[in-house]
Amino acid sequence: MSDSTDDDEFDLGISLETVATVVDHLRAIQDDEGDENIDPDDEEPEEGEEDFDEDTLATFIEELNEDEQAALVALAWTGRGDYEADQWEEAVAMAKERGAGLSTAEYLLQMDMAGDLVAEGLAVFGISVEDVER
């Protein structure tokens, strides 16, 4: 029996494209928050790229089903080192029970470096967010 968590063998409960979209936009939003000198009108979205602000990203996340939302939180926790790959089911279960009074979107948007943490969570499973087709 292999310890490999190959993408074909393991179901995260959310599509990689969805995770990559959330990561990209969390990173963009959180990067913009750190740089107050940038004029938002100066940056046009690249062709094919949606212009996600916090509200748009929050709506996107909240429209995901409960399992997908829990997977995003569990990926962030895994990326932060709270869980290992072999504890995935426990991480997802805890994410579903999180109920910290915040929506999943608010929770992730308030988490420092959430985009990087979710990406690191994918990396624990041997998946690079940069390699995911969008």
MITOR-244992 format. One record per atom (N, C-alpha, C): residue number from 1; residue in three letters; atom name; x, y, z. Coordinates in steps of 0.05 Angstrom, whole numbers. Layout:
{NUM, "ALA", "CA", {X, Y, Z}}
...
***
This chain:
{1, "MET", "N", {17, -24, 0}}
{1, "MET", "CA", {0, 0, 0}}
{1, "MET", "C", {18, 25, 0}}
{2, "SER", "N", {11, 43, -17}}
{2, "SER", "CA", {27, 68, -20}}
{2, "SER", "C", {16, 90, -3}}
{3, "ASP", "N", {34, 107, 6}}
{3, "ASP", "CA", {26, 131, 21}}
{3, "ASP", "C", {20, 154, 3}}
{4, "SER", "N", {22, 150, -23}}
{4, "SER", "CA", {18, 171, -42}}
{4, "SER", "C", {-10, 182, -41}}
{5, "THR", "N", {-12, 208, -43}}
{5, "THR", "CA", {-39, 221, -44}}
{5, "THR", "C", {-42, 233, -72}}
{6, "ASP", "N", {-38, 217, -92}}
{6, "ASP", "CA", {-40, 225, -120}}
{6, "ASP", "C", {-68, 237, -125}}
{7, "ASP", "N", {-69, 257, -142}}
{7, "ASP", "CA", {-95, 271, -148}}
{7, "ASP", "C", {-115, 251, -158}}
{8, "ASP", "N", {-107, 230, -173}}
{8, "ASP", "CA", {-126, 211, -184}}
{8, "ASP", "C", {-137, 192, -162}}
{9, "GLU", "N", {-122, 190, -140}}
{9, "GLU", "CA", {-130, 171, -118}}
{9, "GLU", "C", {-145, 185, -96}}
{10, "PHE", "N", {-144, 212, -95}}
{10, "PHE", "CA", {-153, 226, -72}}
{10, "PHE", "C", {-173, 247, -80}}
{11, "ASP", "N", {-196, 248, -67}}
{11, "ASP", "CA", {-217, 268, -73}}
{11, "ASP", "C", {-217, 289, -51}}
{12, "LEU", "N", {-210, 313, -59}}
{12, "LEU", "CA", {-210, 335, -39}}
{12, "LEU", "C", {-238, 345, -33}}
{13, "GLY", "N", {-257, 338, -50}}
{13, "GLY", "CA", {-284, 348, -46}}
{13, "GLY", "C", {-289, 375, -59}}
{14, "ILE", "N", {-270, 384, -75}}
{14, "ILE", "CA", {-272, 410, -89}}
{14, "ILE", "C", {-255, 408, -114}}
{15, "SER", "N", {-263, 421, -135}}
{15, "SER", "CA", {-247, 419, -160}}
{15, "SER", "C", {-221, 436, -156}}
{16, "LEU", "N", {-201, 427, -169}}
{16, "LEU", "CA", {-175, 441, -168}}
{16, "LEU", "C", {-178, 469, -181}}
{17, "GLU", "N", {-194, 471, -202}}
{17, "GLU", "CA", {-198, 497, -215}}
{17, "GLU", "C", {-211, 517, -195}}
{18, "THR", "N", {-230, 507, -180}}
{18, "THR", "CA", {-243, 525, -160}}
{18, "THR", "C", {-223, 534, -139}}
{19, "VAL", "N", {-207, 515, -129}}
{19, "VAL", "CA", {-187, 522, -109}}
{19, "VAL", "C", {-167, 542, -121}}
{20, "ALA", "N", {-158, 538, -145}}
{20, "ALA", "CA", {-139, 556, -158}}
{20, "ALA", "C", {-151, 584, -161}}
{21, "THR", "N", {-177, 585, -169}}
{21, "THR", "CA", {-190, 611, -172}}
{21, "THR", "C", {-191, 626, -145}}
{22, "VAL", "N", {-198, 611, -124}}
{22, "VAL", "CA", {-200, 624, -97}}
{22, "VAL", "C", {-172, 633, -88}}
{23, "VAL", "N", {-152, 616, -92}}
{23, "VAL", "CA", {-124, 623, -85}}
{23, "VAL", "C", {-116, 648, -99}}
{24, "ASP", "N", {-119, 649, -126}}
{24, "ASP", "CA", {-111, 672, -141}}
{24, "ASP", "C", {-124, 698, -131}}
{25, "HIS", "N", {-149, 696, -125}}
{25, "HIS", "CA", {-163, 721, -117}}
{25, "HIS", "C", {-159, 728, -88}}
{26, "LEU", "N", {-155, 708, -71}}
{26, "LEU", "CA", {-148, 714, -43}}
{26, "LEU", "C", {-120, 728, -43}}
{27, "ARG", "N", {-102, 718, -59}}
{27, "ARG", "CA", {-75, 730, -60}}
{27, "ARG", "C", {-77, 759, -71}}
{28, "ALA", "N", {-92, 763, -92}}
{28, "ALA", "CA", {-95, 789, -104}}
{28, "ALA", "C", {-107, 809, -84}}
{29, "ILE", "N", {-128, 801, -71}}
{29, "ILE", "CA", {-142, 818, -52}}
{29, "ILE", "C", {-124, 824, -28}}
{30, "GLN", "N", {-111, 804, -17}}
{30, "GLN", "CA", {-94, 808, 6}}
{30, "GLN", "C", {-69, 823, -1}}
{31, "ASP", "N", {-59, 820, -26}}
{31, "ASP", "CA", {-36, 836, -34}}
{31, "ASP", "C", {-44, 865, -37}}
{32, "ASP", "N", {-67, 870, -48}}
{32, "ASP", "CA", {-77, 898, -51}}
{32, "ASP", "C", {-81, 911, -25}}
{33, "GLU", "N", {-90, 896, -5}}
{33, "GLU", "CA", {-94, 908, 22}}
{33, "GLU", "C", {-68, 918, 34}}
{34, "GLY", "N", {-46, 904, 27}}
{34, "GLY", "CA", {-20, 912, 38}}
{34, "GLY", "C", {-7, 935, 23}}
{35, "ASP", "N", {-18, 942, 0}}
{35, "ASP", "CA", {-6, 964, -16}}
{35, "ASP", "C", {-27, 985, -21}}
{36, "GLU", "N", {-27, 1005, -3}}
{36, "GLU", "CA", {-48, 1026, -5}}
{36, "GLU", "C", {-42, 1047, -26}}
{37, "ASN", "N", {-18, 1046, -38}}
{37, "ASN", "CA", {-10, 1066, -57}}
{37, "ASN", "C", {-19, 1059, -86}}
{38, "ILE", "N", {-31, 1036, -89}}
{38, "ILE", "CA", {-39, 1028, -116}}
{38, "ILE", "C", {-67, 1039, -122}}
{39, "ASP", "N", {-70, 1051, -145}}
{39, "ASP", "CA", {-96, 1061, -154}}
{39, "ASP", "C", {-111, 1037, -167}}
{40, "PRO", "N", {-134, 1029, -155}}
{40, "PRO", "CA", {-148, 1006, -166}}
{40, "PRO", "C", {-156, 1009, -195}}
{41, "ASP", "N", {-158, 1035, -204}}
{41, "ASP", "CA", {-166, 1039, -232}}
{41, "ASP", "C", {-142, 1035, -251}}
{42, "ASP", "N", {-118, 1034, -241}}
{42, "ASP", "CA", {-94, 1029, -257}}
{42, "ASP", "C", {-91, 1001, -266}}
{43, "GLU", "N", {-102, 982, -251}}
{43, "GLU", "CA", {-98, 954, -257}}
{43, "GLU", "C", {-122, 942, -270}}
{44, "GLU", "N", {-120, 936, -296}}
{44, "GLU", "CA", {-141, 923, -310}}
{44, "GLU", "C", {-137, 893, -308}}
{45, "PRO", "N", {-159, 878, -305}}
{45, "PRO", "CA", {-157, 849, -305}}
{45, "PRO", "C", {-146, 839, -332}}
{46, "GLU", "N", {-130, 818, -332}}
{46, "GLU", "CA", {-120, 807, -356}}
{46, "GLU", "C", {-143, 794, -371}}
{47, "GLU", "N", {-139, 790, -397}}
{47, "GLU", "CA", {-160, 778, -413}}
{47, "GLU", "C", {-168, 751, -402}}
{48, "GLY", "N", {-194, 746, -399}}
{48, "GLY", "CA", {-203, 721, -388}}
{48, "GLY", "C", {-204, 720, -358}}
{49, "GLU", "N", {-193, 740, -345}}
{49, "GLU", "CA", {-192, 741, -316}}
{49, "GLU", "C", {-214, 758, -305}}
{50, "GLU", "N", {-229, 747, -287}}
{50, "GLU", "CA", {-251, 763, -275}}
{50, "GLU", "C", {-239, 783, -255}}
{51, "ASP", "N", {-252, 805, -251}}
{51, "ASP", "CA", {-244, 825, -232}}
{51, "ASP", "C", {-258, 819, -206}}
{52, "PHE", "N", {-245, 804, -188}}
{52, "PHE", "CA", {-257, 797, -162}}
{52, "PHE", "C", {-248, 817, -141}}
{53, "ASP", "N", {-268, 829, -128}}
{53, "ASP", "CA", {-262, 844, -104}}
{53, "ASP", "C", {-271, 827, -81}}
{54, "GLU", "N", {-269, 837, -57}}
{54, "GLU", "CA", {-277, 820, -34}}
{54, "GLU", "C", {-306, 811, -35}}
{55, "ASP", "N", {-324, 829, -43}}
{55, "ASP", "CA", {-352, 821, -44}}
{55, "ASP", "C", {-357, 799, -65}}
{56, "THR", "N", {-344, 802, -88}}
{56, "THR", "CA", {-348, 783, -109}}
{56, "THR", "C", {-336, 756, -101}}
{57, "LEU", "N", {-313, 756, -89}}
{57, "LEU", "CA", {-301, 731, -80}}
{57, "LEU", "C", {-317, 719, -58}}
{58, "ALA", "N", {-327, 735, -39}}
{58, "ALA", "CA", {-344, 725, -18}}
{58, "ALA", "C", {-369, 711, -29}}
{59, "THR", "N", {-381, 723, -49}}
{59, "THR", "CA", {-405, 711, -62}}
{59, "THR", "C", {-397, 685, -75}}
{60, "PHE", "N", {-375, 685, -89}}
{60, "PHE", "CA", {-366, 661, -103}}
{60, "PHE", "C", {-362, 638, -82}}
{61, "ILE", "N", {-349, 644, -60}}
{61, "ILE", "CA", {-344, 623, -39}}
{61, "ILE", "C", {-370, 614, -27}}
{62, "GLU", "N", {-388, 633, -21}}
{62, "GLU", "CA", {-413, 626, -7}}
{62, "GLU", "C", {-432, 610, -26}}
{63, "GLU", "N", {-428, 612, -52}}
{63, "GLU", "CA", {-444, 596, -70}}
{63, "GLU", "C", {-434, 568, -73}}
{64, "LEU", "N", {-411, 562, -62}}
{64, "LEU", "CA", {-401, 534, -62}}
{64, "LEU", "C", {-417, 518, -42}}
{65, "ASN", "N", {-418, 492, -46}}
{65, "ASN", "CA", {-433, 476, -27}}
{65, "ASN", "C", {-417, 473, -1}}
{66, "GLU", "N", {-430, 462, 19}}
{66, "GLU", "CA", {-417, 459, 46}}
{66, "GLU", "C", {-391, 443, 45}}
{67, "ASP", "N", {-391, 422, 29}}
{67, "ASP", "CA", {-367, 406, 27}}
{67, "ASP", "C", {-344, 421, 15}}
{68, "GLU", "N", {-350, 437, -6}}
{68, "GLU", "CA", {-329, 453, -19}}
{68, "GLU", "C", {-318, 474, -1}}
{69, "GLN", "N", {-336, 488, 14}}
{69, "GLN", "CA", {-328, 508, 32}}
{69, "GLN", "C", {-310, 496, 54}}
{70, "ALA", "N", {-319, 473, 64}}
{70, "ALA", "CA", {-303, 460, 85}}
{70, "ALA", "C", {-276, 452, 74}}
{71, "ALA", "N", {-275, 443, 49}}
{71, "ALA", "CA", {-249, 435, 37}}
{71, "ALA", "C", {-230, 459, 36}}
{72, "LEU", "N", {-240, 483, 29}}
{72, "LEU", "CA", {-223, 507, 28}}
{72, "LEU", "C", {-211, 513, 55}}
{73, "VAL", "N", {-228, 512, 76}}
{73, "VAL", "CA", {-218, 517, 103}}
{73, "VAL", "C", {-198, 495, 111}}
{74, "ALA", "N", {-205, 470, 106}}
{74, "ALA", "CA", {-187, 448, 113}}
{74, "ALA", "C", {-160, 451, 98}}
{75, "LEU", "N", {-161, 460, 73}}
{75, "LEU", "CA", {-136, 464, 58}}
{75, "LEU", "C", {-119, 486, 72}}
{76, "ALA", "N", {-132, 507, 80}}
{76, "ALA", "CA", {-117, 529, 94}}
{76, "ALA", "C", {-105, 518, 120}}
{77, "TRP", "N", {-120, 503, 135}}
{77, "TRP", "CA", {-110, 492, 160}}
{77, "TRP", "C", {-87, 473, 154}}
{78, "THR", "N", {-90, 457, 133}}
{78, "THR", "CA", {-68, 438, 126}}
{78, "THR", "C", {-43, 453, 118}}
{79, "GLY", "N", {-48, 474, 102}}
{79, "GLY", "CA", {-25, 491, 93}}
{79, "GLY", "C", {-11, 505, 116}}
{80, "ARG", "N", {-26, 511, 137}}
{80, "ARG", "CA", {-16, 524, 161}}
{80, "ARG", "C", {-1, 504, 179}}
{81, "GLY", "N", {-5, 478, 174}}
{81, "GLY", "CA", {8, 457, 189}}
{81, "GLY", "C", {-9, 446, 212}}
{82, "ASP", "N", {-34, 453, 213}}
{82, "ASP", "CA", {-51, 443, 234}}
{82, "ASP", "C", {-58, 414, 230}}
{83, "TYR", "N", {-59, 405, 205}}
{83, "TYR", "CA", {-65, 378, 197}}
{83, "TYR", "C", {-46, 368, 177}}
{84, "GLU", "N", {-43, 341, 175}}
{84, "GLU", "CA", {-26, 328, 155}}
{84, "GLU", "C", {-45, 316, 134}}
{85, "ALA", "N", {-34, 307, 112}}
{85, "ALA", "CA", {-50, 295, 91}}
{85, "ALA", "C", {-67, 272, 101}}
{86, "ASP", "N", {-55, 256, 118}}
{86, "ASP", "CA", {-70, 232, 128}}
{86, "ASP", "C", {-92, 239, 148}}
{87, "GLN", "N", {-94, 265, 155}}
{87, "GLN", "CA", {-115, 274, 173}}
{87, "GLN", "C", {-137, 290, 158}}
{88, "TRP", "N", {-138, 287, 132}}
{88, "TRP", "CA", {-155, 303, 115}}
{88, "TRP", "C", {-185, 301, 124}}
{89, "GLU", "N", {-194, 277, 128}}
{89, "GLU", "CA", {-223, 274, 135}}
{89, "GLU", "C", {-229, 288, 161}}
{90, "GLU", "N", {-211, 287, 180}}
{90, "GLU", "CA", {-214, 301, 206}}
{90, "GLU", "C", {-214, 331, 202}}
{91, "ALA", "N", {-196, 341, 185}}
{91, "ALA", "CA", {-195, 369, 179}}
{91, "ALA", "C", {-221, 379, 167}}
{92, "VAL", "N", {-231, 364, 148}}
{92, "VAL", "CA", {-256, 372, 135}}
{92, "VAL", "C", {-279, 371, 155}}
{93, "ALA", "N", {-280, 351, 172}}
{93, "ALA", "CA", {-301, 349, 192}}
{93, "ALA", "C", {-300, 373, 211}}
{94, "MET", "N", {-276, 380, 219}}
{94, "MET", "CA", {-273, 403, 238}}
{94, "MET", "C", {-280, 429, 224}}
{95, "ALA", "N", {-274, 431, 198}}
{95, "ALA", "CA", {-281, 455, 183}}
{95, "ALA", "C", {-311, 458, 181}}
{96, "LYS", "N", {-325, 436, 178}}
{96, "LYS", "CA", {-355, 437, 177}}
{96, "LYS", "C", {-366, 445, 204}}
{97, "GLU", "N", {-353, 439, 225}}
{97, "GLU", "CA", {-362, 445, 252}}
{97, "GLU", "C", {-352, 472, 262}}
{98, "ARG", "N", {-335, 485, 246}}
{98, "ARG", "CA", {-322, 510, 254}}
{98, "ARG", "C", {-340, 530, 266}}
{99, "GLY", "N", {-361, 538, 253}}
{99, "GLY", "CA", {-381, 556, 263}}
{99, "GLY", "C", {-371, 578, 281}}
{100, "ALA", "N", {-351, 592, 273}}
{100, "ALA", "CA", {-339, 613, 289}}
{100, "ALA", "C", {-355, 639, 287}}
{101, "GLY", "N", {-380, 638, 278}}
{101, "GLY", "CA", {-396, 662, 275}}
{101, "GLY", "C", {-390, 677, 249}}
{102, "LEU", "N", {-371, 668, 234}}
{102, "LEU", "CA", {-364, 681, 208}}
{102, "LEU", "C", {-371, 662, 186}}
{103, "SER", "N", {-379, 673, 163}}
{103, "SER", "CA", {-383, 656, 139}}
{103, "SER", "C", {-355, 646, 131}}
{104, "THR", "N", {-355, 626, 114}}
{104, "THR", "CA", {-329, 615, 105}}
{104, "THR", "C", {-313, 637, 90}}
{105, "ALA", "N", {-327, 653, 74}}
{105, "ALA", "CA", {-313, 674, 60}}
{105, "ALA", "C", {-300, 694, 79}}
{106, "GLU", "N", {-316, 703, 99}}
{106, "GLU", "CA", {-305, 722, 119}}
{106, "GLU", "C", {-282, 710, 134}}
{107, "TYR", "N", {-285, 684, 141}}
{107, "TYR", "CA", {-263, 670, 156}}
{107, "TYR", "C", {-238, 670, 139}}
{108, "LEU", "N", {-240, 663, 114}}
{108, "LEU", "CA", {-216, 661, 97}}
{108, "LEU", "C", {-204, 689, 91}}
{109, "LEU", "N", {-222, 708, 86}}
{109, "LEU", "CA", {-212, 735, 80}}
{109, "LEU", "C", {-198, 748, 104}}
{110, "GLN", "N", {-206, 740, 128}}
{110, "GLN", "CA", {-193, 751, 152}}
{110, "GLN", "C", {-168, 736, 160}}
{111, "MET", "N", {-163, 713, 148}}
{111, "MET", "CA", {-140, 697, 154}}
{111, "MET", "C", {-115, 708, 140}}
{112, "ASP", "N", {-94, 714, 155}}
{112, "ASP", "CA", {-70, 724, 142}}
{112, "ASP", "C", {-59, 704, 122}}
{113, "MET", "N", {-53, 714, 98}}
{113, "MET", "CA", {-41, 698, 77}}
{113, "MET", "C", {-58, 674, 70}}
{114, "ALA", "N", {-84, 676, 70}}
{114, "ALA", "CA", {-102, 654, 65}}
{114, "ALA", "C", {-96, 641, 38}}
{115, "GLY", "N", {-91, 657, 17}}
{115, "GLY", "CA", {-86, 646, -9}}
{115, "GLY", "C", {-61, 628, -9}}
{116, "ASP", "N", {-41, 637, 4}}
{116, "ASP", "CA", {-16, 621, 6}}
{116, "ASP", "C", {-21, 596, 23}}
{117, "LEU", "N", {-36, 598, 44}}
{117, "LEU", "CA", {-41, 575, 61}}
{117, "LEU", "C", {-57, 554, 46}}
{118, "VAL", "N", {-77, 562, 31}}
{118, "VAL", "CA", {-93, 543, 15}}
{118, "VAL", "C", {-75, 530, -6}}
{119, "ALA", "N", {-58, 545, -19}}
{119, "ALA", "CA", {-39, 534, -38}}
{119, "ALA", "C", {-20, 515, -25}}
{120, "GLU", "N", {-11, 521, -1}}
{120, "GLU", "CA", {7, 503, 14}}
{120, "GLU", "C", {-8, 477, 21}}
{121, "GLY", "N", {-34, 480, 27}}
{121, "GLY", "CA", {-50, 457, 33}}
{121, "GLY", "C", {-51, 438, 9}}
{122, "LEU", "N", {-54, 449, -14}}
{122, "LEU", "CA", {-54, 432, -39}}
{122, "LEU", "C", {-27, 419, -42}}
{123, "ALA", "N", {-6, 434, -36}}
{123, "ALA", "CA", {22, 423, -39}}
{123, "ALA", "C", {26, 399, -21}}
{124, "VAL", "N", {13, 398, 2}}
{124, "VAL", "CA", {16, 375, 20}}
{124, "VAL", "C", {7, 350, 5}}
{125, "PHE", "N", {-12, 353, -13}}
{125, "PHE", "CA", {-22, 330, -29}}
{125, "PHE", "C", {-7, 327, -55}}
{126, "GLY", "N", {15, 341, -58}}
{126, "GLY", "CA", {31, 339, -82}}
{126, "GLY", "C", {20, 354, -106}}
{127, "ILE", "N", {3, 373, -101}}
{127, "ILE", "CA", {-10, 388, -123}}
{127, "ILE", "C", {0, 417, -121}}
{128, "SER", "N", {10, 427, -143}}
{128, "SER", "CA", {19, 455, -145}}
{128, "SER", "C", {-4, 472, -156}}
{129, "VAL", "N", {-13, 492, -142}}
{129, "VAL", "CA", {-34, 509, -152}}
{129, "VAL", "C", {-26, 522, -178}}
{130, "GLU", "N", {0, 527, -181}}
{130, "GLU", "CA", {9, 540, -206}}
{130, "GLU", "C", {6, 522, -230}}
{131, "ASP", "N", {4, 496, -226}}
{131, "ASP", "CA", {1, 477, -248}}
{131, "ASP", "C", {-28, 472, -255}}
{132, "VAL", "N", {-47, 482, -240}}
{132, "VAL", "CA", {-75, 478, -245}}
{132, "VAL", "C", {-84, 496, -267}}
{133, "GLU", "N", {-97, 484, -288}}
{133, "GLU", "CA", {-107, 499, -310}}
{133, "GLU", "C", {-131, 516, -301}}
{134, "ARG", "N", {-132, 540, -311}}
{134, "ARG", "CA", {-154, 558, -304}}
{134, "ARG", "C", {-170, 564, -328}}
***
